[in-house]
Amino acid sequence: MSLKSNIEGGIKDAMRAKDQDRLRALRAIKSLILLEETSGNSTGELTTDAEMKILTKAAKQRKDSMEVFVAQGRSDLAEKEQAELTVIEEFLPKQLTEEELKAKLTEIIARVGASAPSDMGKVMGVATKELAGLADGKVVSATVKALLG
């Protein structure tokens, strides 16, 4: 089942349950998918990779918005963003734990042959491809810097 059909089924279930937060988040995801499908550089059906990029981008936007709202003392809006983020994360692959991330990055560093902080670019190039959707880029970058430093 494609992400789009899962989302549409979730929208129906949320409507039946009258779950407004879930419904709003699912509609936002569906909107992003439809926008990507109808954009000029797409052929209609999205690949799984493109779907994950859309979800990752949406999750990152929610996290950033939440940080801004908390900083401005708008806990009501931050709670809405948190509710939407929770729904979006249901459709994303499980994020790696810190230990799993360190293990994967150590293996990538050994494979690339990196030994100094100046090799960070080589490691990040491989790591971002292999860990796409499994870990946040900022966390990967910080962990690589710590491992090479």
N, C-alpha and C positions, 0 to 999 in steps of 0.2 A: 504494500500500500504506500502510495506517495505521501509526502508531507502534506500536500494540499488537501488530499482526501481525508487524512487524519484530522487536519484543522477544521475542515467543514463538518466532520462528524462531531468534533468537540464543540463547535459553535451550536449545533443542534442540541447537544446534551446540556450545554450551559443555558440555552434559552429555556429548555424544559425545567431546569433546576432554578431558573431565575437568578443565576449567579452573575451579577453585573460586572464584577472585577474580572472574572475569567472570560466573560464574553467580550469585554473591551480589549483584552490582551489578544485573544484569538482573532478578533477582527483586524487588529493592527498587523498581526503576522500575515493574515490572508491578504491584506492590502499590499504589504511589501512584496509578497509573492506575485500578485497580479501585476504590480508595477514592473517587476523584473521580467515577467513573461511577455509583457507588451512593449518593453523597451526595444529600441532598434537593434541592439546587439544580441538579442536572444532569439532562439528558433522556436519558441513556444513552450515546450516542456523543459523544466529545469533539471539539471543534474543534481545528484545528491550533494556534491561538493558545493554547488551554487546555493542550494537550500541551506546548508550548514553555514555558509558565509553570511547569508541573510539573517539567520537566527543569531549568529555570533554578534553581528553588527547591532541588531536590535537589543540584545542583552547588554552590550557595552553602552549603548545610548541610555538604557534604563539605569545602569549603575552610575554613569556620569551625572544624570539628572538627579538621582537620589542624593549624591554627594553635595550637589549645589543646593538642593532643597533643605538638607540637614544643616548646611552651613548658614543658610538664610533663616533658619528657624521655622520652616514650613513643614512640620511633621505630617500634616494631613496629606500634602502632595507626595511626600517621601513614602508614606504608607501605600499610596496608590501605585507608585513606581515599583515598590517592593512586591506588591501583589502581582503586577504584570511580569516582573522579572521571574518570579517563582513559576508562573505558567510557561514562560518562554524556556526556562531551564528544563522543563519536563521533556521538551523535544530535542534538546541538545545532548550529545554524548556525555557520559559521566566525566567530570573533570579529574585529572590526575591529582593524587595527594602529593604533598611536598616530597616525601620519600621516593615515590614512584618517579616524580619529575627529576629529582637528583640522579636517580639510577639511570634513567634514559639519557639525560644530558651527559653524564659521565661516560656512557657508552659512545655517544656521538662525538664527544671530545677525543676519546681514544681513537675512534675510526678516522676522524679528520686529521689527527696528529697535532692538535693544538696544545700549546704549553704555556703561552704567555697571554696577557690581556690584549695584545695587539692582534691575536688570532680570533678575537671575538666575532668579527664579521663572517669568517668562514663557518664558525660553529652556528651562528644565528641563521645563516642561510639554509643550512641543513635542518636545524631544529624547527624553524618556522614551518617548513614543508611537512616534516614528520609529525609534529605535535599540533597541527592546525585543528582547532576545535576542541582539543584535549586540555589545553592550558592557555591562560591569558598571556599575551605577548610581553606585557610589563613584567610579569612574574618570571617568565622564561629568561628575559634579558637580565633581570636582577640575579637570578640563580646562576646563569652562565658567568656573569661578572664575578660573583663570589667564588665560583669554582676555579676560575682562571686567575683570580687575584691573589 
